[in-house]
Every structure is written in structure tokens, then in C-alpha cells.
Amino acid sequence: MFLIINMRNSNGKINWNIFLGMEYERGLFKFEWIPKFLPHILNLKEKYITNDLTITSKFKSSFTWTLYDFMKGHYGYWHKEMSKVDLLKLFSVEGVSSYKDSAQFKRGVLDVAIREINQYTELEAWYVEKKKGRAIVGFDLHWSVASKQETAATENQLKEITTIIDAVEADMWNYLEELGEMDLEKLHLMNIIQKVLKCRVEVTTTLTSTKANEILQRLKGHLCSLQSQLDDARRKKDITSKPNYVPFYNWLDEHE
């Protein structure tokens, strides 16, 4: 199977197989390009963009992909003024009659893409309408990365997260032992412990300070739930009044 590329010239459309051949041996693929395509490949060496799939996979609209690629492809720009006609062509909706209305185009295409870019990516995007009289004839697209740059999680944040998770993991059998034969309570407690332990996979080398704070808030909420359930169980067992009763170490008190 070969990859087909459609090319257009003044006389019509041309279909090319861009590979002359393909070989596979022991996990290694080898491709041979057609000579006509090689100049295009070599030209791409200095003109390409990379996208983080953990970001782009969150896009719900194909319009967001289009606008995000456009902004990333114009590296060094901070704005780009485009006519409404050119912007319709960019999103490939020039043939959609409803989008000839500017309000519909903004609501169904441009605003959707701008909103998702601001929500999911490192860019902050907005636009300024260009008018001729009362009619919108174009848009000045703006984008910036400066105001949305995230700082990395601090050592203290990482230490606090791992300390809480390690402590719950080390004590989980003691937690379950406290509940004795109370099956429903045990299931609930195990669910909370599982949520705590799952937080460990979120501690990565790219963890941001904002995300670290969000994880800490979740962990502290889980710890409150654990302590509350343990207190209820101990009251039922009437062990809190025993002379040798020692509560589990409360990590929340230390990190307030």
C-alpha cells in the first residue's frame, strides 16, 4: 500500500504515489521517495511544527486544530490580519451558506476554536473585528504565550504529594484492620485509598505548580474522608476511650 497525494495545477488534478517502494525487516521500515517529491521533503527540514498530542487530543472541534496549526505555523508573529473570505477558506467553510453570516461564523467556527485554544493550549488567543461600515470584512487574529507560561512544581510540592501518598500506602492495611468486618465501610475506604494511590501517576517531570496544587487539594480531601470514616468506625467499636488508643498521624495538621 502506498500513500497517495493529490496535487493541483492550472490544468487540473494530478495523483502521485509518493513512494517508489517500501521494505520491512526486523522492525525497521525503509521507504524510497519518488524523485519529484524529494525537493518538498528537503524543504520541510527547516519548516515544520510539532504538536503535543496530550494537548491536541482534547480538542473537540476540527476548527481548533486548524487555527492552532495556523498560529503555531506563524512562529514569530503575534497577530495576523485576515479578510473574512480568507478566514472562511482557512477553515474550509467557504461553501457553507450559513457561515456567510458573520455572527453565525463567529459563533459556530471562530469562537469555538478560540475558546478551546485558550482552554487547552499554551497560547492565549483573541481577535479584533475589522469593519467596513457596519459589515465585518475581516479579523485581526492575536495570540501570545507569555501570559500563560506555567512554572514547574516546586520540590516542596513534590515532596508533600509523595509523602502523603507513601503514608497512606504504608498504613492502608492498618486502616482496613480498624474497620473489622464492616464490609460496606471497607469498600468505601478502599475506594478512597485507591484514589490516593492513583495520584502517583500524575507526578511527572512536566508537572506544573498549578497542577501540583490541584493534586494536593484532592489528596487533602481524600485524607479528610479517610479520617472521618476511621473516626466513625472507632466510635462504633467504642475504642476511642481505651487507654492505649493512638490516632493515625494527621498529615493535614502538619501541612496547614
C-alpha positions in Angstrom: 0.0 0.0 0.0 1.4 3.4 -1.0 0.5 6.9 0.1 -1.4 8.9 -2.5 -1.1 12.7 -2.6 -3.4 14.9 -4.7 -1.7 17.9 -6.4 -3.4 20.6 -8.4 -2.1 22.7 -11.2 -3.7 25.1 -13.8 -4.8 22.2 -15.9 -6.4 20.0 -13.3 -5.5 17.4 -10.6 -2.6 15.0 -10.5 -2.4 11.9 -8.3 1.1 10.7 -7.2 2.3 7.7 -5.3 5.0 9.4 -3.2 6.9 6.2 -2.5 8.6 4.1 -5.1 9.0 1.2 -2.7 8.9 0.1 1.0 10.9 -2.6 2.8 10.4 -4.1 6.2 12.9 -6.2 8.1 13.2 -6.9 11.8 11.1 -4.0 12.9 12.8 -1.5 10.5 10.9 0.2 7.7 12.7 1.6 4.7 11.0 4.0 2.2 12.2 5.2 -1.2 10.6 8.5 -2.2 9.8 9.4 -5.8 12.3 11.9 -7.1 9.7 14.6 -7.8 8.7 14.6 -4.1 12.3 14.9 -2.6 12.6 18.7 -3.0 9.4 19.1 -1.0 10.7 16.8 1.8 14.1 18.6 1.9 12.3 21.9 2.1 10.4 20.8 5.2 13.6 20.2 7.2 13.6 23.9 8.3 9.9 24.5 8.0 7.8 22.2 10.3 5.9 22.4 13.5 5.4 19.9 16.3 2.3 19.5 18.3 1.8 17.9 21.7 -0.8 15.2 21.3 -1.7 15.4 25.0 -2.9 18.9 24.2 -4.5 18.4 20.8 -6.3 15.2 21.8 -8.5 17.4 24.0 -9.8 19.4 21.1 -13.5 18.7 20.4 -13.6 20.7 17.1 -11.6 20.3 13.9 -11.7 24.1 13.7 -9.5 24.2 16.7 -6.9 22.0 15.1 -6.9 24.3 12.0 -6.5 27.5 13.9 -3.9 26.1 16.4 -1.8 24.8 13.5 -2.1 28.1 11.7 -0.9 30.0 14.8 1.9 27.6 15.5 3.0 27.7 11.9 3.4 31.5 12.1 6.2 31.4 14.6 7.4 34.9 15.5 4.1 36.6 14.7 1.9 37.9 17.4 -1.0 38.8 15.2 -2.3 38.2 11.7 -4.9 40.3 9.9 -7.1 38.3 7.5 -10.1 39.0 5.4 -13.3 37.2 6.2 -13.0 35.4 2.8 -9.5 34.2 3.6 -10.6 33.0 7.1 -13.5 31.1 5.6 -11.1 29.4 3.3 -8.7 28.6 6.2 -11.4 26.7 7.9 -12.7 25.2 4.6 -16.2 26.5 5.2 -16.4 29.0 2.3 -19.1 26.8 0.7 -21.3 26.7 3.8 -24.0 29.2 3.2 -24.9 29.7 6.9 -21.3 30.9 7.7 -21.6 33.7 5.2 -23.3 35.4 8.1 -20.6 36.8 10.3 -22.5 36.2 13.6 -23.0 32.5 12.6 -19.4 32.2 11.6 -18.1 33.6 14.8 -20.5 31.5 16.9 -20.1 28.2 15.1 -16.4 28.3 14.0 -14.1 31.1 15.2 -15.3 31.4 18.8 -15.3 27.7 19.2 -11.6 27.4 18.1 -10.5 30.5 20.2 -12.2 29.1 23.3 -10.6 25.6 23.0 -7.2 27.1 22.3 -7.4 29.3 25.4 -8.7 26.3 27.5 -6.3 23.6 26.4 -3.1 25.0 24.9 -0.1 27.2 25.9 -1.5 30.0 23.7 -3.8 32.9 24.7 -5.8 33.9 21.6 -8.3 36.6 20.7 -9.4 38.6 17.7 -10.4 42.1 16.7 -13.1 42.6 14.1 -12.4 44.7 11.1 -15.4 46.5 9.8 -16.4 48.5 6.7 -19.4 50.5 7.8 -21.5 48.0 9.9 -20.3 44.9 8.0 -17.5 42.7 9.3 -15.0 42.3 6.4 -12.1 40.7 8.3 -10.5 39.7 11.6 -7.2 40.6 13.2 -6.1 37.4 15.0 -3.9 37.8 18.1 -2.1 35.2 20.1 0.5 35.1 22.8 2.3 32.6 25.0 3.8 34.9 27.6 0.8 35.2 29.9 0.1 31.5 30.1 3.6 30.1 30.7 3.5 27.7 33.7 6.2 27.2 36.3 7.3 23.8 37.3 6.2 22.2 40.5 8.5 23.0 43.4 10.4 20.5 45.4 8.2 21.1 48.4 5.1 20.4 46.4 6.5 17.2 45.1 7.7 16.1 48.5 4.4 16.8 50.1 2.5 14.9 47.4 4.7 11.8 47.6 4.8 11.9 51.4 1.0 11.8 51.7 0.7 9.0 49.1 3.5 7.0 50.7 2.0 7.4 54.2 -1.5 6.2 53.0 0.1 3.3 51.1 2.1 2.2 54.2 -0.9 2.5 56.5 -3.6 1.1 54.2 -3.8 -2.4 55.8 -4.0 -0.7 59.3 -6.9 1.4 58.0 -8.7 -1.7 56.8 -8.0 -3.6 60.0 -9.6 -0.8 62.0 -12.9 -1.4 60.2 -13.0 -5.1 61.2 -15.9 -6.9 59.5 -17.8 -3.8 58.2 -17.9 -4.7 54.5 -19.6 -1.6 53.1 -17.3 0.7 55.0 -14.3 -1.3 53.9 -15.3 -1.0 50.2 -15.7 2.8 50.6 -12.3 3.1 52.4 -10.6 1.0 49.7 -12.1 3.3 47.1 -10.6 6.4 48.8 -7.2 4.7 49.2 -7.3 3.8 45.5 -7.9 7.4 44.6 -4.9 8.5 46.7 -2.6 5.9 45.1 -3.7 6.8 41.6 -2.4 10.3 42.2 1.2 8.9 42.0 1.0 8.5 38.2 0.3 12.3 37.9 3.7 13.1 39.4 5.8 13.5 36.3 8.8 15.6 35.2 6.5 18.0 33.5 4.2 18.6 36.5 3.3 22.3 36.8 2.9 24.2 40.1 -0.8 24.8 39.3 -1.4 21.1 38.7 0.6 20.2 41.8 -1.6 22.4 43.9 -4.7 20.8 42.4 -3.4 17.3 43.3 -2.6 18.4 46.8 -6.1 19.7 47.3 -7.5 16.4 46.1 -5.2 14.4 48.4 -6.2 16.5 51.4 -9.8 16.0 50.6 -9.2 12.2 50.5 -7.3 12.3 53.8 -10.3 14.1 55.4 -12.6 11.4 54.1 -10.3 8.7 55.5 -10.0 10.2 58.9 -13.8 10.8 59.1 -14.5 7.2 58.2 -12.0 5.9 60.7 -13.5 8.1 63.4 -16.9 6.7 62.7 -15.7 3.2 62.8 -13.9 3.7 66.1 -16.9 5.2 67.6 -18.9 2.2 66.6 -16.3 -0.1 68.1 -16.0 2.2 71.2 -12.2 2.1 71.1 -11.5 5.8 71.4 -11.9 5.6 75.1 -9.4 2.9 75.6 -6.1 3.9 77.4 -3.9 2.6 74.6 -5.7 4.4 71.8 -3.3 6.3 69.4 -4.7 8.1 66.4 -3.1 7.8 63.0 -0.7 10.7 62.2 -2.7 13.6 60.7 -0.8 14.8 57.7 -3.2 17.7 57.2 -2.3 19.3 60.5 1.4 19.5 59.6 0.8 21.0 56.2 -1.8 23.6 57.1 
